[in-house]
């Protein structure tokens, strides 16, 4: 046995930088050990590499399912060569230590992200030998350097050249990245299996693992004294995780948070809709047949608050709409598509961020996470469409066709406003929004004050029932004509009586939309 030989095991699914790394390691005197596809790539590049099967004396079997699961591989990775008893084992069984393990795993997440993949394909892309090797090398990081990220190859080679070896600090850093890699991989597999029809009760399993991928570090969080980063959910094929920034400076934490709120509301609508958001609450929403008209409605709903806001559009932005949008200072405009003319117009605003977000797809139930004093609350996202017309008219007067339209619009918006929430709408435009108040009447008064004279003849939507009839009294006083709310209060009869006294229409939906 040649005890002085340096060895590196390379077995990667992601072939980025593979040939360059192999050349560098070979030039530094490392013998390269490889498996199947990696061996083929290196051979085609004219690099000498020894197959793992030559080391183990055992072929790859079961169509590649078993390659590296062998004592001559795991013993070589796990050996603590400074311990005499372990050194004796190595000599007795003819095992040569491995100092570097370069490995990443079968593309499981990429497989389940493809349209039309089969369960069999998903299962065959569950790596077994790879995680075992990576974990073994990370466990033995005092002796072995493990690299799972091709972006770290340059650091590895530089340190080997400059220092003649890998420092303990670097090995520890690489080990941490390796354990995160396998943990995220297993989390993605567990999430996939929990979504299968055979596991319907596993929406909230006893142990929930969440593997997230860092997209980028952010300058700071909600405030400059806070640190922050953006992560994406594995397997997501729509929404912010798949957005492409077309122009503008880097997004901030608050930009992203506001954009999430704007986008979630915009996609509630089928008709072209524009949503303006400030501080995670909509300040103006408009729907129309033409996107330019939808923007005008959203802007005119609250022309003061939209300044410096984030805009989400659920349809293609054309040149005419873009020309209207650049007249106001906006932080972000996001849409599923922009015409070439629109992009040309928007490019006039140097700092304006423009994002293309893929339209929503039918995906498994998504979860919503909230942190409360160190505890984590998890719930399903409310994707159920708002259907006000399916509610019950509890007043003597029924809503007119125009009122039904406005009530539906108001309730779609109120679903995305922080509680306590009141939305006043006229046609398909918000007129006044009362958000995040400690009392419902407080939210109503804010919405009414914001709407001013425009509230007369408009309708009101509430995210929860009225504990007292005061909101209805206020609505009647200012000339509102119809109200939609969940119902279910002990004071419902009093609210209905006031509606009947003043000729207001009231609809109970049975659906509450608290948003904390």
Backbone torsions as a table, in degrees:
resi	resn	phi	psi	omega
1	UNK	NA	134.1	-179.9
2	UNK	-91.1	94.8	-172.8
3	UNK	-75.3	-15.3	-178.1
4	UNK	-92.5	-4.8	-177.4
5	UNK	-74.4	133.2	176.2
6	UNK	-90.8	137.5	-176.4
7	UNK	-132.4	143.1	176.0
8	UNK	-129.7	130.2	177.9
9	UNK	-100.6	124.0	-179.4
10	UNK	-121.6	120.5	178.0
11	UNK	-147.5	98.3	-171.1
12	UNK	-127.9	143.7	170.9
13	UNK	-86.4	-41.9	177.0
14	UNK	-84.1	108.6	-173.5
15	UNK	-88.1	8.1	179.1
16	UNK	-58.9	127.7	175.7
17	UNK	71.0	7.5	-175.1
18	UNK	-62.6	-51.8	-175.0
19	UNK	-63.5	-42.5	180.0
20	UNK	-62.6	-43.0	178.9
21	UNK	-63.2	-46.0	-178.2
22	UNK	-60.9	-40.4	179.0
23	UNK	-63.1	-42.3	-179.3
24	UNK	-65.1	-45.9	-179.1
25	UNK	-65.0	-40.8	178.1
26	UNK	-62.1	-41.6	178.8
27	UNK	-65.6	-24.1	178.3
28	UNK	-89.6	6.3	174.2
29	UNK	93.2	12.8	179.3
30	UNK	-86.5	134.8	168.3
31	UNK	-79.6	133.6	-176.9
32	UNK	-99.3	127.7	173.2
33	UNK	-108.8	135.5	-176.0
34	UNK	-142.0	170.6	176.2
35	UNK	-123.4	167.3	178.1
36	UNK	-0.2	-97.2	-174.1
37	UNK	-64.2	-35.3	178.7
38	UNK	-65.2	-43.0	179.4
39	UNK	-60.0	-39.6	-178.7
40	UNK	-64.9	-44.0	-179.3
41	UNK	-63.3	-43.6	-178.5
42	UNK	-67.7	-38.7	178.9
43	UNK	-63.6	-42.6	178.9
44	UNK	-64.5	-25.5	178.4
45	UNK	-87.2	1.9	178.3
46	UNK	78.8	22.7	-179.3
47	UNK	-101.6	139.5	177.2
48	UNK	-78.3	128.9	176.7
49	UNK	-147.7	143.9	-178.0
50	UNK	-103.0	129.2	-180.0
51	UNK	-71.1	144.8	178.9
52	UNK	-57.5	-35.2	-179.1
53	UNK	-62.6	-27.7	176.7
54	UNK	-71.6	-30.5	178.8
55	UNK	-76.5	-43.8	-175.8
56	UNK	-80.5	-22.5	-173.8
57	UNK	72.3	19.1	-177.9
58	UNK	-136.7	131.2	-175.4
59	UNK	-74.5	161.2	168.9
60	UNK	-66.6	131.9	-174.9
61	UNK	-127.3	173.6	178.3
62	UNK	54.9	45.4	178.5
63	UNK	55.8	39.5	176.4
64	UNK	89.1	0.3	179.4
65	UNK	-66.4	-28.8	179.3
66	UNK	-123.5	115.8	-179.8
67	UNK	-132.1	-54.4	-171.6
68	UNK	-105.7	-1.2	-178.5
69	UNK	-78.4	83.9	-175.5
70	UNK	-155.1	143.7	-179.6
71	UNK	-57.3	-31.3	-178.3
72	UNK	-72.5	-16.8	174.8
73	UNK	-94.3	-52.4	-176.6
74	UNK	-72.3	-31.4	173.5
75	UNK	-64.4	-39.0	179.8
76	UNK	-67.6	-30.8	-179.5
77	UNK	-83.0	-40.0	-173.2
78	UNK	-87.5	-6.3	-174.9
79	UNK	-65.9	129.1	170.8
80	UNK	-94.9	92.9	-167.9
81	UNK	-67.9	-14.6	178.0
82	UNK	-81.2	-10.7	179.9
83	UNK	-93.4	122.7	-171.4
84	UNK	-59.5	-42.9	-177.7
85	UNK	-62.3	-38.6	179.1
86	UNK	-71.8	-35.4	176.3
87	UNK	-62.2	-37.5	178.1
88	UNK	-64.1	-38.6	177.6
89	UNK	-63.4	-41.4	179.4
90	UNK	-60.7	-44.6	-179.4
91	UNK	-67.4	-41.3	-177.7
92	UNK	-63.0	-38.1	-174.1
93	UNK	-105.2	9.8	175.3
94	UNK	63.8	44.0	-178.8
95	UNK	-106.8	126.0	177.8
96	UNK	-100.6	129.5	-177.1
97	UNK	-59.8	151.9	174.1
98	UNK	-113.2	124.4	-176.0
99	UNK	-93.4	-24.9	-178.2
100	UNK	-133.4	132.1	172.8
101	UNK	-119.9	120.9	176.5
102	UNK	-114.6	112.4	-174.5
103	UNK	-152.2	144.2	164.0
104	UNK	-143.0	170.1	-158.5
105	UNK	-103.7	162.7	176.3
106	UNK	-49.7	146.3	-174.7
107	UNK	-77.7	67.3	-178.4
108	UNK	-63.2	-49.8	-176.5
109	UNK	-64.9	-38.8	177.5
110	UNK	-63.8	-36.9	-179.9
111	UNK	-63.5	-48.5	-176.8
112	UNK	-77.8	-6.8	175.7
113	UNK	-88.4	-13.5	-178.6
114	UNK	-77.4	147.5	173.8
115	UNK	-66.9	134.5	171.9
116	UNK	77.1	14.9	179.0
117	UNK	-67.3	155.6	178.5
118	UNK	-104.5	161.0	177.8
119	UNK	-62.0	-36.7	179.4
120	UNK	-63.2	-40.2	177.2
121	UNK	-63.5	-41.2	178.8
122	UNK	-61.2	-45.9	-177.9
123	UNK	-63.1	-42.6	-178.8
124	UNK	-68.9	-15.8	176.9
125	UNK	-98.5	19.6	169.8
126	UNK	-92.5	111.3	-177.0
127	UNK	-77.7	137.9	178.7
128	UNK	-113.0	-56.2	-178.1
129	UNK	-65.2	-36.9	-178.4
130	UNK	-60.7	-54.2	178.0
131	UNK	-59.2	-36.3	179.5
132	UNK	-63.4	-44.1	178.3
133	UNK	-64.7	-44.5	-177.1
134	UNK	-63.4	-45.5	-179.4
135	UNK	-66.0	-38.5	178.3
136	UNK	-62.4	-45.0	-179.4
137	UNK	-66.8	-39.3	179.7
138	UNK	-67.6	-38.6	176.1
139	UNK	-60.4	-40.2	-176.7
140	UNK	-96.4	37.9	-172.2
141	UNK	-66.7	-15.9	174.9
142	UNK	-65.6	-26.8	-176.0
143	UNK	-112.4	-23.3	-171.3
144	UNK	-126.2	137.1	171.9
145	UNK	-97.0	125.9	-179.7
146	UNK	-116.2	129.6	-177.1
147	UNK	-123.9	118.3	179.5
148	UNK	-108.2	-13.1	-174.0
149	UNK	-113.5	116.1	179.2
150	UNK	-55.4	-24.1	179.2
151	UNK	-69.2	-12.6	179.4
152	UNK	-96.0	-2.5	-178.1
153	UNK	-58.5	-42.3	-178.6
154	UNK	-61.5	-41.6	177.9
155	UNK	-61.5	-42.3	-178.6
156	UNK	-61.3	-50.9	-177.3
157	UNK	-64.4	-42.9	-179.7
158	UNK	-59.5	-42.7	-178.7
159	UNK	-68.9	-38.9	177.2
160	UNK	-62.2	-40.3	-179.2
161	UNK	-72.9	-41.8	-173.9
162	UNK	-80.0	-34.4	-173.2
163	UNK	-116.0	-7.4	-179.4
164	UNK	75.9	7.0	179.9
165	UNK	-176.2	-177.0	-178.0
166	UNK	-108.5	128.6	-177.6
167	UNK	-69.9	159.0	178.4
168	UNK	-62.2	-37.2	179.8
169	UNK	-63.9	-43.4	179.4
170	UNK	-66.4	-41.5	178.5
171	UNK	-61.2	-39.8	179.1
172	UNK	-66.7	-42.1	177.8
173	UNK	-61.4	-43.8	179.0
174	UNK	-65.1	-37.4	179.3
175	UNK	-65.3	-41.2	178.1
176	UNK	-60.5	-42.7	179.0
177	UNK	-65.6	-35.5	179.9
178	UNK	-67.5	-44.8	178.9
179	UNK	-65.3	-37.0	176.2
180	UNK	-64.0	-37.2	179.7
181	UNK	-62.2	-48.8	-178.9
182	UNK	-71.9	-33.8	178.3
183	UNK	-65.1	-44.3	178.2
184	UNK	-64.2	-36.8	179.0
185	UNK	-63.5	-47.9	179.6
186	UNK	-65.8	-35.2	178.4
187	UNK	-63.3	-40.5	179.2
188	UNK	-65.1	-40.3	178.7
189	UNK	-65.9	-45.1	179.4
190	UNK	-60.9	-42.5	179.6
191	UNK	-62.4	-40.5	178.9
192	UNK	-62.2	-47.5	-178.3
193	UNK	-67.0	-33.5	178.1
194	UNK	-67.3	-20.8	179.7
195	UNK	-88.7	-8.2	-178.1
196	UNK	-69.2	147.8	-178.5
197	UNK	-55.8	-29.3	-178.4
198	UNK	-73.0	-8.2	-179.6
199	UNK	-125.4	56.2	-174.0
200	UNK	-67.4	-21.0	-177.0
201	UNK	-89.3	3.5	-172.0
202	UNK	-95.4	18.0	177.4
203	UNK	-59.5	-39.4	175.8
204	UNK	-122.7	76.7	-176.6
205	UNK	-67.1	166.0	-179.2
206	UNK	-57.6	-39.1	176.6
207	UNK	-126.9	121.9	-177.3
208	UNK	-109.8	118.3	177.5
209	UNK	-104.9	134.2	-177.7
210	UNK	-124.1	115.5	177.0
211	UNK	-101.3	117.0	179.8
212	UNK	-115.9	148.0	179.1
213	UNK	-107.4	128.6	178.6
214	UNK	-71.9	125.9	177.2
215	UNK	-86.9	-45.9	-179.9
216	UNK	-168.8	155.4	168.3
217	UNK	-78.6	146.7	178.5
218	UNK	-107.9	155.9	-177.2
219	UNK	-56.8	-43.6	174.8
220	UNK	-166.3	178.8	-177.8
221	UNK	-87.9	-140.3	179.3
222	UNK	-60.7	-30.4	179.1
223	UNK	-132.7	156.5	-175.5
224	UNK	-58.7	-25.4	-179.4
225	UNK	-80.7	0.7	-179.8
226	UNK	-110.0	139.5	175.5
227	UNK	-90.6	154.4	-175.8
228	UNK	-157.7	159.0	174.6
229	UNK	-150.1	159.0	178.2
230	UNK	-107.3	129.8	177.5
231	UNK	-121.0	157.1	176.3
232	UNK	-119.7	155.1	179.6
233	UNK	-85.4	130.8	-179.9
234	UNK	-58.1	139.2	174.7
235	UNK	82.4	-3.9	-179.3
236	UNK	-71.3	132.8	-177.8
237	UNK	-116.8	11.6	-179.5
238	UNK	-152.3	175.8	176.4
239	UNK	77.0	-164.0	-173.9
240	UNK	-60.3	-31.0	-179.2
241	UNK	-61.6	-26.8	-178.0
242	UNK	-108.4	10.9	-177.9
243	UNK	-69.2	148.8	175.8
244	UNK	-118.2	121.9	178.2
245	UNK	-82.0	119.1	-175.9
246	UNK	-87.5	-29.0	179.4
247	UNK	-164.6	167.3	174.1
248	UNK	99.1	169.0	-178.7
249	UNK	-74.9	174.6	-174.7
250	UNK	-61.4	141.8	177.4
251	UNK	-71.6	143.2	175.6
252	UNK	-94.7	170.0	175.9
253	UNK	-55.5	-48.6	-177.4
254	UNK	-69.2	-34.1	174.0
255	UNK	-56.7	-48.1	-176.5
256	UNK	-66.0	-43.2	179.7
257	UNK	-62.4	-44.9	178.5
258	UNK	-65.6	-39.4	-178.8
259	UNK	-64.5	-38.1	176.5
260	UNK	-60.0	-43.6	179.2
261	UNK	-65.1	-41.7	-179.1
262	UNK	-65.8	-44.3	-176.5
263	UNK	-67.1	-43.0	179.4
264	UNK	-58.3	-36.7	178.5
265	UNK	-76.1	-42.7	-177.0
266	UNK	-58.0	-39.4	-175.7
267	UNK	-81.0	2.6	171.0
268	UNK	-70.8	-18.4	-171.4
269	UNK	-108.0	146.0	174.5
270	UNK	-89.6	-39.9	179.4
271	UNK	-71.1	149.6	176.0
272	UNK	-48.7	124.1	-174.2
273	UNK	-137.4	139.9	177.0
274	UNK	-119.7	131.4	-179.9
275	UNK	-122.0	124.8	172.8
276	UNK	-104.8	132.0	-176.5
277	UNK	-125.9	139.4	170.3
278	UNK	-131.8	128.4	177.3
279	UNK	53.0	46.1	173.4
280	UNK	69.6	7.3	174.8
281	UNK	-119.8	142.0	175.8
282	UNK	-67.4	137.2	175.2
283	UNK	-110.7	-15.9	176.8
284	UNK	-161.5	131.0	-179.9
285	UNK	-136.0	135.0	177.8
286	UNK	-142.6	141.0	175.3
287	UNK	-123.5	141.3	179.9
288	UNK	-162.1	172.0	179.1
289	UNK	-70.6	-29.6	179.8
290	UNK	-113.4	139.6	-175.6
291	UNK	-64.3	-34.5	177.7
292	UNK	-62.1	-41.3	178.4
293	UNK	-68.5	-37.6	176.3
294	UNK	-60.9	-40.8	177.9
295	UNK	-65.2	-42.5	180.0
296	UNK	-58.2	-42.7	179.3
297	UNK	-63.7	-43.5	180.0
298	UNK	-64.5	-42.4	179.7
299	UNK	-64.3	-49.3	-174.7
300	UNK	-72.3	-15.7	176.8
301	UNK	-60.5	-38.6	177.5
302	UNK	-157.4	80.4	-175.0
303	UNK	-66.5	-14.2	178.0
304	UNK	-82.8	-50.9	-174.4
305	UNK	-71.0	-25.4	-177.6
306	UNK	-66.6	-20.4	-179.6
307	UNK	-60.2	122.7	-178.3
308	UNK	77.5	16.5	-176.9
309	UNK	-90.3	-179.9	177.6
310	UNK	-111.9	134.7	-174.2
311	UNK	-116.2	130.5	173.3
312	UNK	-120.7	133.8	-178.8
313	UNK	-124.7	131.8	-174.5
314	UNK	-89.0	7.2	-178.7
315	UNK	-143.7	-177.6	-177.5
316	UNK	-66.5	136.0	176.7
317	UNK	-93.8	122.3	-179.7
318	UNK	-99.7	176.8	-176.5
319	UNK	-61.9	-40.1	-178.5
320	UNK	-62.7	-43.4	179.0
321	UNK	-66.0	-41.5	-179.1
322	UNK	-60.5	-39.1	179.6
323	UNK	-63.6	-32.8	176.6
324	UNK	-72.7	-40.1	-174.8
325	UNK	-65.9	-36.4	-174.8
326	UNK	-76.0	-4.1	176.7
327	UNK	-75.2	-16.0	179.7
328	UNK	-118.2	142.5	176.4
329	UNK	-69.8	117.1	177.1
330	UNK	-124.8	144.9	178.2
331	UNK	-79.3	-44.9	-173.5
332	UNK	-143.0	141.9	167.5
333	UNK	-126.0	125.3	-179.5
334	UNK	-125.4	138.3	179.9
335	UNK	-157.9	162.1	177.2
336	UNK	-70.7	-20.0	-179.2
337	UNK	-164.0	150.2	176.0
338	UNK	-129.9	140.0	173.5
339	UNK	-72.9	162.1	177.5
340	UNK	-59.3	-39.0	179.0
341	UNK	-63.8	-41.8	179.8
342	UNK	-61.3	-44.4	179.5
343	UNK	-64.1	-38.0	177.7
344	UNK	-62.8	-42.5	179.2
345	UNK	-66.4	-46.4	-176.9
346	UNK	-66.9	-24.7	-179.8
347	UNK	-66.1	-15.0	178.3
348	UNK	-67.2	-24.2	177.7
349	UNK	-94.9	101.4	-169.2
350	UNK	-59.3	-43.5	-174.2
351	UNK	-90.4	-5.3	-178.9
352	UNK	-65.6	128.5	177.7
353	UNK	-90.3	128.6	179.8
354	UNK	-120.5	123.6	-177.4
355	UNK	-121.7	139.2	171.9
356	UNK	-103.8	119.6	-177.1
357	UNK	-115.5	125.8	179.0
358	UNK	-59.1	143.7	178.4
359	UNK	-63.9	157.9	-177.4
360	UNK	-60.4	146.5	175.5
361	UNK	-117.0	159.0	173.2
362	UNK	-74.1	111.2	-178.4
363	UNK	-126.3	163.7	176.8
364	UNK	-59.7	162.6	-179.0
365	UNK	-52.2	127.4	178.7
366	UNK	-95.3	155.3	-177.4
367	UNK	-109.0	149.2	178.9
368	UNK	-113.7	130.8	-175.5
369	UNK	-114.9	136.2	173.8
370	UNK	-133.7	137.5	179.4
371	UNK	-101.6	128.7	-179.4
372	UNK	-130.4	100.2	176.7
373	UNK	51.2	46.6	176.5
374	UNK	90.8	-16.3	175.3
375	UNK	-91.7	158.4	-179.1
376	UNK	-120.1	121.1	174.9
377	UNK	-96.4	134.6	-179.1
378	UNK	-129.2	134.2	176.1
379	UNK	-143.9	163.0	173.8
380	UNK	-75.7	147.8	174.7
381	UNK	-72.4	143.5	-179.5
382	UNK	-83.9	94.3	179.4
383	UNK	-98.5	2.4	-178.4
384	UNK	-68.1	127.7	-178.7
385	UNK	-62.2	147.3	175.4
386	UNK	-77.1	127.3	-178.2
387	UNK	-133.4	80.4	-177.6
388	UNK	-64.9	-37.2	-178.2
389	UNK	-65.0	-15.9	176.2
390	UNK	-83.1	-3.6	-179.6
391	UNK	-79.0	-172.1	-176.9
392	UNK	-113.7	126.8	175.4
393	UNK	-79.0	117.8	-175.1
394	UNK	-104.4	-9.4	178.1
395	UNK	-91.4	166.8	176.8
396	UNK	-67.8	-38.9	-179.6
397	UNK	-88.7	133.6	175.9
398	UNK	-87.3	152.5	176.8
399	UNK	-65.3	146.8	172.4
400	UNK	-74.6	170.4	177.9
401	UNK	-57.9	-41.5	-180.0
402	UNK	-66.4	-38.7	179.1
403	UNK	-67.2	-39.7	177.1
404	UNK	-58.2	-44.3	179.6
405	UNK	-59.1	-46.8	-177.9
406	UNK	-70.1	-37.5	178.3
407	UNK	-62.9	-43.1	177.9
408	UNK	-61.6	-44.2	179.4
409	UNK	-61.8	-48.7	-177.8
410	UNK	-59.7	-40.9	-176.1
411	UNK	-74.4	-29.4	174.0
412	UNK	-65.7	-37.1	178.3
413	UNK	-72.5	-44.9	-175.1
414	UNK	-61.8	-26.7	177.3
415	UNK	-59.2	-24.0	-174.5
416	UNK	-114.2	17.0	178.2
417	UNK	-106.9	139.7	-178.6
418	UNK	-61.6	138.8	-179.1
419	UNK	-77.7	154.0	-11.3
420	UNK	-65.8	141.1	-172.0
421	UNK	-130.6	134.5	173.1
422	UNK	-131.6	132.7	176.4
423	UNK	-125.2	127.9	173.8
424	UNK	-106.1	130.1	-176.2
425	UNK	-132.4	147.5	173.0
426	UNK	-128.5	119.8	-171.8
427	UNK	63.7	-128.2	177.3
428	UNK	-117.2	55.1	179.0
429	UNK	-145.3	135.8	172.8
430	UNK	-74.0	140.4	179.5
431	UNK	-111.2	-38.2	177.4
432	UNK	-151.3	139.0	-179.5
433	UNK	-129.9	122.4	174.1
434	UNK	-108.6	115.4	-171.2
435	UNK	-123.9	143.7	167.8
436	UNK	63.1	34.1	-179.1
437	UNK	-95.4	156.8	-177.6
438	UNK	-77.5	-20.1	175.8
439	UNK	-129.6	152.3	-178.6
440	UNK	-70.5	-36.6	179.2
441	UNK	-67.1	-32.2	176.3
442	UNK	-63.4	-42.8	177.6
443	UNK	-64.4	-40.1	-178.9
444	UNK	-64.5	-42.2	-178.8
445	UNK	-65.9	-36.5	176.8
446	UNK	-63.9	-45.7	-179.7
447	UNK	-62.9	-41.0	-179.9
448	UNK	-67.1	-43.6	179.3
449	UNK	-62.4	-41.3	179.6
450	UNK	-63.7	-39.6	-177.9
451	UNK	-73.9	-29.3	-180.0
452	UNK	59.2	-135.5	-177.0
453	UNK	-66.6	-19.7	-176.7
454	UNK	-70.1	-15.2	-176.6
455	UNK	-70.7	-22.0	-179.1
456	UNK	-64.6	123.3	-178.4
457	UNK	87.5	-0.9	179.6
458	UNK	-91.2	-178.7	-179.2
459	UNK	-121.7	164.1	-177.4
460	UNK	-127.5	135.3	174.7
461	UNK	-118.5	141.0	-179.3
462	UNK	-125.6	141.0	-178.6
463	UNK	-77.5	-15.5	179.3
464	UNK	-147.5	173.2	-176.6
465	UNK	-69.4	166.9	179.2
466	UNK	-92.9	114.1	179.4
467	UNK	-67.3	-23.0	176.9
468	UNK	-137.6	160.7	-179.4
469	UNK	-80.2	9.7	-174.3
470	UNK	-63.6	-34.7	179.8
471	UNK	-65.6	-40.8	179.5
472	UNK	-65.7	-41.2	177.9
473	UNK	-59.8	-44.2	179.7
474	UNK	-64.9	-40.5	179.6
475	UNK	-62.3	-43.7	-180.0
476	UNK	-64.7	-38.0	-176.6
477	UNK	-62.1	-36.8	-175.2
478	UNK	-97.0	2.1	174.0
479	UNK	92.2	16.0	171.5
480	UNK	-66.0	150.5	-171.7
481	UNK	-114.5	-17.2	-177.4
482	UNK	-152.8	151.5	-176.4
483	UNK	-136.9	139.8	171.5
484	UNK	-123.9	134.3	179.5
485	UNK	-155.6	164.9	-178.6
486	UNK	-67.1	-34.8	-171.7
487	UNK	80.0	172.4	178.2
488	UNK	111.4	5.7	179.3
489	UNK	-86.4	153.0	174.6
490	UNK	-64.7	-20.1	-178.4
491	UNK	-100.1	15.8	-177.9
492	UNK	-57.0	-41.3	-177.3
493	UNK	-62.0	-35.8	179.2
494	UNK	-68.4	-40.1	178.5
495	UNK	-64.6	-41.9	180.0
496	UNK	-65.1	-39.4	-179.2
497	UNK	-62.7	-39.6	178.5
498	UNK	-66.6	-41.3	175.9
499	UNK	-56.7	-46.4	-178.1
500	UNK	-66.9	-34.2	-179.9
501	UNK	-64.9	-37.1	-175.7
502	UNK	-104.9	2.7	176.9
503	UNK	79.3	21.4	176.2
504	UNK	-81.7	147.3	171.7
505	UNK	-93.3	141.4	178.1
506	UNK	-135.6	134.8	179.7
507	UNK	-120.2	132.1	172.1
508	UNK	-100.9	129.5	-179.5
509	UNK	-102.9	-21.1	-174.9
510	UNK	74.3	5.2	-178.1
511	UNK	-116.0	117.4	177.0
512	UNK	-93.9	147.7	-177.7
513	UNK	-129.8	51.4	174.4
514	UNK	-59.9	138.7	175.4
515	UNK	-140.9	102.7	-176.0
516	UNK	-99.7	NA	NA
